Amino acid sequence: MTTRAPSARRDELLERAYRYVTAHGLAELSLRPLAAAVESSPRVLLFLFDSKEGLVRALLARARQDELAFLERGRAEHDGQGLSVGVRVMWRWLSAEEHRPLLGLWAEAYALSLVQPDGPWAGFGRQTVDDWLDVLAATQPADRRDTEAGSAERTLALAVLRGALLDLLATGDVDRTTAAVERYAAH
């Protein structure tokens, strides 16, 4: 696989393709409709991204960039304030309507990384688990972070957040899922 040097055209097409896949998903991604939607051609996309898999990897990296930007802000703003604060902050972001396209893409890539572990989404699920656990760890008091109990607490918090998110994406029921997350965070 050849790695192309960054270019303004590649960056522009990646942004357009990113908007396309947040609206249409990855599972049935076909180069012809994608190329038409981003005002390019399949050949240009293949040239710039080396292959369809290369394009998918670039799209997932782009999605992760958005996710990591939020997570970094959360880490910086809520360092050491407590796991319940971290859970509430993450849930506000996860449950916001404007993040649904990104999170739908996240859910799809997460599932694909589980059922097709050798595809272009290889490792995506593991990366996001590690990313989210790191942010939750940063919200824990310093003396709790590196303990077995601290690890178990943030793993449970992540399971609650991820489960509520999947339920929200499936049903659109913000009130019920938020109530569940709030109940957990209040314990």
HUBELFEN-V529036 format. One record per residue. N is the residue number from 1. RES is the residue in one letter. SS is DSSP state (alpha for helix, beta for strand, coil for the rest). Layout:
BEGIN
N:RES:SS
N:RES:SS
END
This chain:
BEGIN
1:M:coil
2:T:coil
3:T:coil
4:R:coil
5:A:coil
6:P:coil
7:S:coil
8:A:alpha
9:R:alpha
10:R:alpha
11:D:alpha
12:E:alpha
13:L:alpha
14:L:alpha
15:E:alpha
16:R:alpha
17:A:alpha
18:Y:alpha
19:R:alpha
20:Y:alpha
21:V:alpha
22:T:alpha
23:A:alpha
24:H:alpha
25:G:coil
26:L:coil
27:A:coil
28:E:coil
29:L:coil
30:S:coil
31:L:alpha
32:R:alpha
33:P:alpha
34:L:alpha
35:A:alpha
36:A:alpha
37:A:alpha
38:V:coil
39:E:coil
40:S:coil
41:S:coil
42:P:alpha
43:R:alpha
44:V:alpha
45:L:alpha
46:L:alpha
47:F:alpha
48:L:alpha
49:F:alpha
50:D:coil
51:S:coil
52:K:alpha
53:E:alpha
54:G:alpha
55:L:alpha
56:V:alpha
57:R:alpha
58:A:alpha
59:L:alpha
60:L:alpha
61:A:alpha
62:R:alpha
63:A:alpha
64:R:alpha
65:Q:alpha
66:D:alpha
67:E:alpha
68:L:alpha
69:A:alpha
70:F:alpha
71:L:alpha
72:E:alpha
73:R:alpha
74:G:alpha
75:R:alpha
76:A:alpha
77:E:alpha
78:H:coil
79:D:coil
80:G:coil
81:Q:coil
82:G:coil
83:L:alpha
84:S:alpha
85:V:alpha
86:G:alpha
87:V:alpha
88:R:alpha
89:V:alpha
90:M:alpha
91:W:alpha
92:R:alpha
93:W:alpha
94:L:alpha
95:S:alpha
96:A:coil
97:E:alpha
98:E:alpha
99:H:alpha
100:R:alpha
101:P:alpha
102:L:alpha
103:L:alpha
104:G:alpha
105:L:alpha
106:W:alpha
107:A:alpha
108:E:alpha
109:A:alpha
110:Y:alpha
111:A:alpha
112:L:alpha
113:S:alpha
114:L:alpha
115:V:alpha
116:Q:coil
117:P:coil
118:D:coil
119:G:coil
120:P:coil
121:W:coil
122:A:coil
123:G:coil
124:F:alpha
125:G:alpha
126:R:alpha
127:Q:alpha
128:T:alpha
129:V:alpha
130:D:alpha
131:D:alpha
132:W:alpha
133:L:alpha
134:D:alpha
135:V:alpha
136:L:alpha
137:A:alpha
138:A:alpha
139:T:alpha
140:Q:coil
141:P:coil
142:A:alpha
143:D:alpha
144:R:alpha
145:R:alpha
146:D:coil
147:T:coil
148:E:alpha
149:A:alpha
150:G:alpha
151:S:alpha
152:A:alpha
153:E:alpha
154:R:alpha
155:T:alpha
156:L:alpha
157:A:alpha
158:L:alpha
159:A:alpha
160:V:alpha
161:L:alpha
162:R:alpha
163:G:alpha
164:A:alpha
165:L:alpha
166:L:alpha
167:D:alpha
168:L:alpha
169:L:alpha
170:A:alpha
171:T:alpha
172:G:coil
173:D:coil
174:V:alpha
175:D:alpha
176:R:alpha
177:T:alpha
178:T:alpha
179:A:alpha
180:A:alpha
181:V:alpha
182:E:alpha
183:R:alpha
184:Y:alpha
185:A:alpha
186:A:alpha
187:H:coil
END
